[in-house]
Amino acid sequence: MTEKKEYQEFRRILREALGTDKQKEYAEKVGISPEHLNRLLNNNLINCPSKATLDQIIKSLQILRLFL
């Protein structure tokens, strides 16, 4: 079992990726459950996000930057 940590920088990036979307909308875009997204954003300690979750978040950030 992996150790849970704060991952503050990850949370900052995730909030940036979320932008003005509601959590439910963003979770659908990324392909994770709204509950999982909520845990990633709001629990003090979380497990390291999976590679698949990180890849989807990176993809959403790249798309967001195309419109800035």
KARAHU-V206601 format. One record per helix or strand of 2 or more residues. SS is the DSSP state (A for helix, B for strand). FROM is the first residue (numbers start at 1). LEN is the number of residues. If there is no record, write none. Layout:
# KARAHU-V206601
ss=SS from=FROM len=LEN
ss=SS from=FROM len=LEN
This chain:
# KARAHU-V206601
ss=A from=8 len=11
ss=A from=23 len=8
ss=A from=34 len=9
ss=A from=51 len=16
